[in-house]
Amino acid sequence: MARNFIPIDQIVNDFALSVDIDDYVGHISDNTIRTLALRGIREMGFDILKTVSSIKLPVASNSTVDLPDDYVDWVKIGVVGENGIVYALGENKNLNYSQTYLTDAFGNNVDSDNDGVYDRVDSKSATASGSPSVELIDGAFDSYIFRNYALDGSYGALYGVGGGHMYGDFRVNLDQNRIELSTNSGITEVVIEYVRDEARSANPSVHVYAEQALMAYVYYKAVERKSSVPANEKARARSEYYNEYRKANARMNSITKDEILRTIRKNFKQSPKF
């Protein structure tokens, strides 16, 4: 484990040592501290402690890719070229991933596990013969509008028109916990960069910048629902947590002077004029 990360076991021990017997949480158990700490790691992990992992996964014969077991949300999905660059795939929410009911030899729906829900199988085939009329498809007349001049035997497009071209298409199918690829993509492996759930790790940890924020979270949640704790103490605990959260956020997402200058200078590039 990196030295700038603190394991959850150390967080639990430090919090337990900081609590006196006559405190509002004086009798809190280690299991409760650990449960609240895991909840805090998960909550802050979606914002200030976001951990982006990258993994290469094989494409199944049905043009799908199983999502990682600790998947929360995707950042980038693409393929890797020989130059080591990831070429991103474009999200296409019109890709079909529908299913149909599984039937027996008599045409009756099957419920193999008797859970009251009929079994389903993939059904990506067309629902009508042929394709929809060309007049109904967006962009069907692009050739008439944008490819409007010829040069060296090929058609060109207007300057500034177009863009958004990707290596292929994908769609995230959360119902079946997988990625759907366009069936004609010919891709055998994809790389997915995704936000992972740190709380599901074998040995969860938190960045040292967020240590105090996590301990403040544990105390705040420990007293939040206790009827014996005065309202002003609950309000103080909540305020302390959000103050520590803001400090951790500022430290984790700080930007350097060099990054600011490089961003500004990107907009000032000279080029020859004709």
Secondary structure, DSSP 8 states (H G I E B T S, - for coil): --TTEEEHHHHHHHHHHH--TTSTTTT--HHHHHHHHHHHHHHHHTTTT--EEEEEEE--TTSEEE--TTEEEEEEEEEE-TTS-EEE-EE-TT----EEE-B-TTS-B--TT-SSS--EEE--S-SSSS---GGGSTTTTHHHHT--EEETTEEE--TT------S-EEEEETTTTEEEE-TT---SEEEEEEEE-GGGSSS-EEEGGGHHHHHHHHHHHHHHT-TTS-HHHHHHHHHHHHHHHHHHHHHHT---HHHHHHHHHTT-------
